[in-house]
């Protein structure tokens, strides 16, 4: 039990700061004989023009912002530690409404479908709010706390739960559930009880939901990582299709396509599991700690704490390209990279917004925000980029 608590504390600290040395070059390194990832169709004609990017507004939230601000329609949502959920005007930064329950909000457990906002609360509650005015539309008692972001999949909300996390009693023998709720009224469509004590935000591809997290096994003694399970479930009824086990430690993010389920966990490896059989296909050393990953089509993108940004082929695990962030020491990428059209955007630890060509990793532009102290990555909506920081500010940057 003491080793489990120490492991959880190390994971929490690593998400805030990792001392590593920056690299010395900023040129992308293409992989030999590996074709570039296919371009993503652009969902809107708007794009961010780096040379004209400029500060749009800053809102002081009154507490550290641990999670990336969430764009939701004409709003951007942010929850400072210990404070209310804030709904800010995406264009001007004005406060539209705020929600403060009697208990505490879990600031990372936030999602939206463009009509409602969903947020986890202390006491194992999940609340849906009207984006128009912040009024409560429905509230559901789950019986288990939800501290990670739910996933909106059409008209279904997939809610991961946990028996370990800040502000709750650690129960390593607890069986966390994944709930599938109707977004409209919170009614349960199905739930799946895992043998993990904590679940990360799930990912759905087609008719399969993938969700993973950590479990306790006294027979496994590991200071770097620990036992974890990744489940593949039917999106229709939650029936288990397969389960994959490893000693990679707490899962940070998962992405899937027709062929492979890729994930990053505590250990410094990116992993690819066969989407049909649940067998490990490939495993790649990331070179250092990785905060998260994101995927698009046949590529996954992540940034290592040695300042190297990676694009891997999901089928083989081989690199499409790598890019080394040059400049100041410790200037590694935070959170998830964001794929927008033919670009990959990320926020560096020293506050640089970096845009890379998704096909070859070439630098498109780099913008210094002056923000040092962000604890997560950036979000993008149209021509705007949103960033939260440890000083309690939510900032927006926009191009004309």
GUMI-472215 format. One record per residue (C-alpha): residue number from 1; y, z, x. Coordinates in pm, 1 decimal. Layout:
 num        y        z        x
 NUM        Y        Z        X
...
This chain:
 num        y        z        x
   1      0.0      0.0      0.0
   2    260.1     79.5    276.4
   3    176.8   -254.2    444.5
   4    224.1   -436.8    112.8
   5    565.8   -276.4     60.6
   6    666.6   -356.9    418.1
   7    562.1   -718.6    367.1
   8    771.4   -747.4     50.6
   9   1072.3   -596.7    227.3
  10   1036.8   -842.2    517.6
  11   1022.9  -1131.6    274.2
  12   1341.2  -1013.0     99.2
  13   1527.9   -972.7    427.9
  14   1420.6  -1313.1    553.2
  15   1575.9  -1476.8    248.1
  16   1914.5  -1337.9    359.2
  17   1922.0  -1389.7    738.0
  18   1704.6  -1539.0   1010.5
  19   1831.7  -1542.9   1371.6
  20   1732.2  -1873.8   1527.2
  21   1888.2  -2107.1   1780.7
  22   2048.3  -2432.2   1672.7
  23   1934.2  -2764.4   1809.4
  24   2132.3  -2991.4   2034.8
  25   2119.6  -3327.1   1859.7
  26   2207.3  -3456.6   1515.4
  27   2024.3  -3789.5   1519.3
  28   1744.2  -3843.9   1265.8
  29   1396.6  -3891.1   1407.7
  30   1195.7  -4146.3   1210.1
  31    817.2  -4118.5   1211.9
  32    623.4  -4401.9   1367.7
  33    439.1  -4631.3   1125.6
  34    543.4  -4428.0    822.7
  35    729.2  -4624.9    554.5
  36   1037.8  -4457.4    408.5
  37   1021.9  -4275.1     75.9
  38   1104.4  -4493.7   -224.1
  39   1457.4  -4465.6   -365.3
  40   1508.9  -4253.0   -673.6
  41   1672.0  -4418.4   -971.8
  42   2024.1  -4282.9  -1007.3
  43   2054.5  -4106.2  -1342.1
  44   2432.8  -4149.3  -1361.8
  45   2689.2  -4383.2  -1204.7
  46   2872.3  -4079.8  -1061.9
  47   2814.2  -3986.0   -699.9
  48   2970.1  -3748.0   -449.5
  49   3198.8  -3917.7   -200.2
  50   3201.7  -3700.3    109.6
  51   3526.4  -3827.6    263.0
  52   3718.7  -3741.6    -56.5
  53   3539.8  -3412.2   -132.8
  54   3782.9  -3123.0   -179.2
  55   3790.9  -2766.5   -317.1
  56   3818.2  -2769.5   -698.1
  57   3821.7  -2398.8   -783.7
  58   3690.8  -2053.9   -689.6
  59   3601.0  -1771.0   -927.1
  60   3562.4  -1412.3   -805.1
  61   3255.4  -1272.5   -978.9
  62   3274.5   -910.9   -862.5
  63   2937.2   -892.7   -686.1
  64   2718.9  -1090.0   -443.9
  65   2573.9  -1413.7   -579.7
  66   2208.0  -1420.9   -471.3
  67   2099.5  -1733.0   -659.6
  68   2248.4  -2082.0   -661.0
  69   2492.5  -2131.5   -951.6
  70   2322.9  -2321.1  -1234.6
  71   2498.1  -2621.4  -1394.4
  72   2442.5  -2626.6  -1771.9
  73   2624.1  -2895.3  -1967.7
  74   2998.2  -2837.5  -1932.1
  75   2935.3  -2494.4  -1780.6
  76   2805.8  -2345.8  -1459.1
  77   2615.6  -2016.3  -1486.7
  78   2609.8  -1739.5  -1225.8
  79   2498.5  -1377.7  -1227.0
  80   2645.1  -1141.9   -964.4
  81   2430.6   -848.9   -854.4
  82   2480.2   -564.1  -1100.5
  83   2715.2   -766.0  -1315.0
  84   2710.1   -979.0  -1627.0
  85   2590.2  -1334.7  -1664.4
  86   2901.8  -1550.2  -1628.5
  87   2955.9  -1887.0  -1795.8
  88   3231.6  -2074.6  -1613.9
  89   3397.1  -2402.0  -1704.9
  90   3244.7  -2653.2  -1463.6
  91   3564.9  -2854.8  -1436.5
  92   3824.0  -2579.2  -1402.4
  93   3637.7  -2256.5  -1324.6
  94   3775.0  -2058.4  -1619.4
  95   3552.6  -1789.3  -1768.8
  96   3420.2  -1915.5  -2102.1
  97   3204.9  -1613.2  -2185.9
  98   2995.9  -1339.2  -2029.4
  99   2681.3  -1155.2  -2128.6
 100   2617.0   -794.9  -2029.2
 101   2314.7   -626.0  -2188.1
 102   2265.3   -250.9  -2200.0
 103   2023.0   -274.5  -1907.1
 104   2020.2   -478.3  -1588.1
 105   1995.1   -853.9  -1559.5
 106   1753.3  -1013.2  -1314.3
 107   2001.9  -1254.5  -1161.3
 108   1742.8  -1498.0  -1023.2
 109   1560.9  -1530.1  -1357.5
 110   1798.5  -1789.4  -1501.6
 111   1738.6  -2131.0  -1660.1
 112   1895.3  -2363.0  -1918.4
 113   1793.6  -2658.0  -2134.7
 114   2153.7  -2773.3  -2189.4
 115   2175.6  -2597.2  -2525.9
 116   2059.0  -2246.6  -2445.3
 117   2065.7  -2024.2  -2138.4
 118   1757.5  -1812.4  -2063.7
 119   1778.4  -1493.5  -1856.9
 120   1538.6  -1214.5  -1763.9
 121   1637.8   -853.0  -1822.5
 122   1514.9   -512.0  -1712.1
 123   1264.4   -364.3  -1953.7
 124   1050.8   -681.2  -1943.4
 125   1278.9   -878.3  -2177.4
 126   1375.6  -1243.4  -2187.2
 127   1690.2  -1345.5  -2374.0
 128   1813.0  -1684.4  -2495.9
 129   2189.4  -1732.7  -2529.5
 130   2390.8  -2001.5  -2703.8
 131   2574.7  -2199.0  -2435.6
 132   2863.6  -2257.0  -2673.7
 133   2966.9  -1892.3  -2703.6
 134   2713.1  -1668.0  -2526.3
 135   2572.3  -1521.5  -2847.5
 136   2209.2  -1408.5  -2851.1
 137   1984.1  -1664.6  -3021.7
 138   1658.0  -1481.0  -2961.3
 139   1510.2  -1210.0  -2743.3
 140   1146.2  -1151.9  -2657.1
 141    970.7   -852.9  -2504.2
 142    715.3   -985.6  -2257.2
 143    563.0   -656.5  -2146.9
 144    603.6   -768.3  -1781.6
 145    931.9   -828.6  -1600.0
 146   1046.6  -1185.4  -1529.5
 147   1248.2  -1191.7  -1205.4
 148   1200.5  -1555.4  -1101.1
 149   1361.1  -1855.3  -1265.9
 150   1172.8  -1995.0  -1568.7
 151   1106.5  -2367.4  -1588.3
 152   1226.5  -2576.2  -1882.5
 153    965.8  -2843.2  -1962.5
 154   1082.0  -3035.3  -2269.6
 155   1090.0  -2790.5  -2559.2
 156    875.2  -2538.1  -2372.4
 157    993.0  -2259.0  -2144.2
 158    746.1  -2156.8  -1871.2
 159    818.1  -1797.1  -1770.0
 160    662.2  -1639.7  -1456.5
 161    633.2  -1260.8  -1442.1
 162    591.4   -998.8  -1170.6
 163    474.5   -647.8  -1090.8
 164    672.1   -639.4   -762.8
 165   1041.3   -687.9   -699.1
 166   1377.9   -516.2   -670.3
 167   1434.9   -245.7   -926.5
 168   1078.8   -229.4  -1061.1
 169    774.5    -20.4   -971.8
 170    536.8   -210.2   -745.0
 171    189.8   -247.1   -899.9
 172    -17.2   -457.1   -657.9
 173   -318.3   -445.2   -889.4
 174   -119.3   -583.6  -1183.5
 175   -210.0   -917.2  -1338.7
 176    106.7  -1122.0  -1381.7
 177    118.4  -1370.7  -1668.3
 178    268.6  -1713.4  -1712.9
 179    414.9  -1746.2  -2062.6
 180    474.5  -2076.9  -2241.1
 181    741.8  -2015.0  -2505.0
 182    915.3  -2242.9  -2752.7
 183   1273.7  -2284.9  -2633.4
 184   1405.7  -2287.9  -2991.1
 185   1285.0  -1945.2  -3102.7
 186   1088.3  -1783.9  -2819.2
 187    755.8  -1798.5  -3000.5
 188    452.9  -1794.8  -2773.4
 189    259.8  -2117.8  -2740.7
 190     18.4  -1977.7  -2487.1
 191     -1.7  -1734.2  -2199.6
 192   -224.0  -1724.7  -1893.3
 193   -313.6  -1401.2  -1717.4
 194   -354.3  -1450.1  -1343.0
 195   -504.9  -1223.9  -1079.6
 196   -174.5  -1230.3   -887.2
 197     71.1   -943.1   -904.5
 198    369.8  -1179.4   -870.2
 199    432.8  -1540.0   -976.4
 200    689.3  -1786.9   -847.2
 201    876.3  -2043.6  -1058.6
 202    614.9  -2297.3  -1179.6
 203    625.7  -2676.6  -1159.9
 204    499.5  -2918.5  -1424.3
 205    388.6  -3273.6  -1356.7
 206    249.1  -3471.0  -1647.2
 207      8.1  -3253.5  -1842.9
 208    -51.8  -3002.0  -1561.3
 209    141.3  -2685.9  -1476.3
 210    118.0  -2543.1  -1124.4
 211    202.3  -2179.5  -1057.6
 212    131.8  -1954.4   -762.8
 213    197.0  -1615.4   -612.0
 214     47.4  -1324.7   -422.3
 215   -247.5  -1098.8   -495.1
 216   -386.4   -787.9   -330.2
 217   -709.3   -792.5   -134.5
 218   -775.4   -480.7     77.5
 219  -1023.7   -681.2    286.7
 220   -744.3   -909.3    413.1
 221   -526.8   -742.4    677.0
 222   -238.6   -975.2    761.1
 223    106.9   -897.2    898.0
 224    213.9  -1262.6    874.5
 225    142.1  -1382.8    524.3
 226   -126.1  -1243.4    297.9
 227   -350.7  -1354.2     12.8
 228   -207.1  -1598.4   -239.0
 229   -338.8  -1808.7   -525.1
 230   -217.7  -2139.0   -666.7
 231   -332.3  -2224.6  -1020.1
 232   -347.9  -2559.4  -1198.3
 233   -325.0  -2514.3  -1576.3
 234   -329.2  -2746.0  -1875.7
 235     26.8  -2778.7  -2006.8
 236   -105.0  -2799.2  -2362.8
 237   -299.3  -2474.7  -2385.5
 238   -284.7  -2300.5  -2046.9
 239   -651.7  -2357.5  -1969.3
 240   -732.2  -2324.3  -1599.8
 241   -830.6  -2645.8  -1420.6
 242   -867.6  -2507.7  -1069.9
 243   -746.7  -2230.6   -840.6
 244   -670.4  -2253.2   -468.2
 245   -663.2  -1948.4   -238.3
 246   -511.6  -1903.5    107.0
 247   -354.9  -1640.6    332.6
 248    -11.3  -1809.0    349.0
 249    166.9  -1514.2    186.1
 250    421.9  -1518.2    -92.4
 251    483.9  -1866.3   -234.4
 252    847.1  -1977.5   -224.6
 253    833.1  -2315.5   -400.0
 254    589.5  -2576.6   -530.3
 255    621.7  -2949.7   -607.0
 256    362.9  -3191.3   -745.6
 257    305.3  -3559.8   -813.1
 258     -4.8  -3747.0   -930.6
 259   -180.3  -3701.8   -598.1
 260    -74.5  -3381.2   -423.2
 261     63.3  -3034.4   -490.2
 262    291.5  -2933.3   -202.4
 263    407.1  -2578.4   -140.6
 264    588.1  -2354.3    106.2
 265    495.7  -1987.9    144.2
 266    566.5  -1701.0    385.1
 267    388.9  -1857.4    680.8
 268    564.8  -2136.6    870.8
 269    358.5  -2420.6    727.4
 270    403.3  -2684.3    459.8
 271     82.1  -2744.1    265.8
 272    -59.2  -3020.9     50.4
 273   -337.8  -2951.4   -201.2
 274   -526.9  -3227.0   -380.9
 275   -393.7  -3237.1   -736.8
 276   -735.0  -3326.0   -884.0
 277   -973.6  -3099.7   -692.8
 278   -757.5  -2812.7   -568.1
 279   -878.4  -2866.4   -209.9
 280   -644.5  -2850.7     89.9
 281   -545.5  -3202.1    201.4
 282   -303.4  -3127.6    482.7
 283   -113.6  -2847.2    656.0
 284    192.1  -2898.5    878.6
 285    368.1  -2656.9   1111.8
 286    734.5  -2635.9   1004.7
 287    851.9  -2502.6   1340.6
 288   1015.3  -2196.3   1188.7
 289   1080.4  -2008.8    867.3
 290   1157.2  -2226.0    560.4
 291   1348.6  -2090.2    257.7
 292   1222.1  -2340.2     -1.3
 293   1136.8  -2704.3    -66.4
 294   1215.5  -2978.7   -315.7
 295   1037.3  -3301.9   -394.4
 296   1103.5  -3646.3   -535.5
 297    840.8  -3916.4   -588.8
 298    626.0  -3926.1   -273.0
 299    844.6  -3708.3    -51.0
 300    912.2  -3337.1     -3.6
 301   1227.2  -3212.0    165.5
 302   1292.2  -2879.4    337.1
 303   1497.3  -2727.5    616.2
 304   1349.9  -2502.6    884.5
 305   1538.7  -2213.8   1041.0
 306   1533.7  -2400.8   1373.3
 307   1801.3  -2629.8   1215.4
 308   1559.9  -2920.2   1154.0
 309   1553.0  -3091.4    813.1
 310   1219.3  -3252.6    723.9
 311   1105.6  -3526.2    485.0
 312    725.3  -3537.2    456.3
 313    493.8  -3788.1    293.6
 314    319.4  -3593.5     17.3
 315     -0.5  -3799.2     51.1
 316    -56.2  -3738.7    422.5
 317    181.0  -3460.7    528.9
 318    318.3  -3691.3    798.3
 319    697.0  -3703.4    842.3
 320    907.3  -3980.6    697.3
 321   1185.5  -3847.5    919.3
 322   1344.1  -3535.4   1065.4
 323   1711.3  -3454.3   1119.4
 324   1847.2  -3183.4   1346.9
 325   2167.7  -3011.1   1234.5
 326   2396.5  -3006.2   1538.1
 327   2678.7  -2760.7   1592.3
 328   2708.7  -2385.7   1575.7
 329   2424.0  -2145.0   1643.4
 330   2220.0  -2040.3   1339.3
 331   2348.0  -2334.5   1130.3
 332   2021.0  -2396.5    945.7
 333   1977.4  -2520.2    586.7
 334   1972.5  -2275.8    296.5
 335   1769.8  -2292.2    -25.0
 336   1638.0  -2617.9   -165.2
 337   1773.2  -2956.7    -58.1
 338   1892.2  -3157.7   -358.5
 339   1792.4  -3522.0   -400.1
 340   2071.9  -3720.5   -568.9
 341   2007.4  -4094.1   -591.1
 342   1958.0  -4221.4   -236.8
 343   2092.5  -3903.6    -75.5
 344   1958.5  -3560.2     15.5
 345   2221.3  -3285.2      3.4
 346   2192.9  -2939.1    152.8
 347   2409.7  -2640.1    239.9
 348   2398.1  -2499.2    591.2
 349   2418.3  -2132.1    682.7
 350   2771.7  -2181.3    816.8
 351   2893.0  -2349.2    501.5
 352   2855.8  -2720.5    575.8
 353   2760.8  -2953.6    292.9
 354   2543.9  -3219.6    457.6
 355   2442.4  -3549.6    299.8
 356   2152.6  -3742.7    450.6
 357   2010.9  -4083.8    365.9
 358   1688.6  -4015.8    176.2
 359   1520.6  -4322.1    327.8
 360   1570.9  -4253.8    699.7
 361   1750.4  -3918.3    737.7
 362   2069.2  -4071.0    876.8
 363   2381.5  -3857.7    836.0
 364   2600.9  -3995.5    557.6
 365   2871.7  -3729.2    572.5
 366   2932.5  -3362.3    649.5
 367   3192.5  -3139.3    484.2
 368   3295.3  -2792.4    605.3
 369   3358.3  -2560.8    311.1
 370   3458.9  -2257.9    518.3
 371   3209.6  -2044.4    322.1
 372   2994.6  -1828.8    548.2
 373   2754.2  -1590.1    379.6
 374   2577.7  -1786.3    109.4
 375   2233.4  -1652.7     28.1
 376   2096.8  -1965.6   -136.5
 377   2157.4  -2339.4   -146.3
 378   2388.0  -2560.4   -348.4
 379   2366.4  -2723.4   -689.0
 380   2503.9  -3059.2   -797.6
 381   2628.4  -3192.7  -1130.8
 382   2800.8  -3530.2  -1142.3
 383   3072.3  -3534.9   -874.9
 384   3074.2  -3156.8   -831.4
 385   2895.4  -2926.0   -588.6
 386   2862.4  -2552.9   -669.0
 387   2806.3  -2270.6   -420.1
 388   2779.2  -1891.7   -456.8
 389   2828.2  -1645.8   -171.6
 390   2767.5  -1286.2    -70.5
 391   3136.9  -1200.8   -116.4
 392   3096.2  -1259.5   -489.7
 393   3264.4  -1598.1   -517.1
 394   3151.1  -1902.4   -710.7
 395   3311.9  -2215.6   -563.1
 396   3322.9  -2574.9   -677.7
 397   3395.2  -2883.1   -467.9
 398   3457.5  -3223.7   -621.6
 399   3528.7  -3582.8   -533.5
 400   3761.6  -3796.2   -750.1
